[in-house]
């Protein structure tokens, strides 16, 4: 074999090895990102429920005050 062919074969083998190792690393990284995303989604869901409940309470309280104010405005007009 010629020296050029040996250099090309060694280069191709090293580049192929680096690509395979990078692919395996990226697959592991994607799996880890999936786990992190699932945990973050769980945290967001656990925070969203109380915030939703609090906002519903505030909206109900605001509507209750509107009703309460309409009773007193009617009494003053009479």
N, C-alpha and C positions, 0 to 999 in steps of 0.2 A: 504494500500500500504506500501511496505517496504521503508525504508529511502534511500536505494540504487536506487530504481526505481524513487523516487522523484528527487534525485540528477541527475540521467541520463536524465530525462525529462526536468529539468531546464537547464541543460547543452546543450541539443539538441536545445531547444527553443532559448537560447542565441546565440549559434553558427549560427543557421538558420537566426536569426534576423540580426546578423552582416554580414552574406553573402548577404542577400537581400539589406541591406543598402549600402554595398560596391558596389554591382552591379548597384544600382541606381546612386551612385556617379560616377562610371566609365562611365555609359551611358552619363551623363551630361558632363563629361570631354571630351569624344570623340566628342560630338556635338560641344563643344567649340573649340577643336582642328580643327575641320572641318571648322569652321568660320574663325579661324586665318589663316589656310592654304589658304582659298579662298582669304582673304585680301592680304596675302603675294604674292600670284600668280598674283593678280591685280597689285601690286606694281612692281613686276619683269617684267611683260608685259609692263608696262608704261616706265620702264627704258630700256628695250630691244629694243624698236622701235628707240629711238634717237641714241643709241649706234650702231645699225645696220646701220642707215642712215649715221652716222659719218664714220663708217668703209667703207661703200660704196663710200662715198665722197673721202676718203683717197686713196682707191684703184684706183678710177677713176683719181685722181690727179697724182698718181704714174704712171699709164699707159699713161697719157697725157705727163708727163715728159719724158717717154721712147720714145714716138713718137717725141717729140720736140728734144731730143738728137740725134735721128737717122737722122733728117734733118740736124743738124749741123755737125755730123760726115761725112755725105755724101758730104757736102760742103767743108770740110777740105781735104778730100781725092781727090777731083777733082782738 
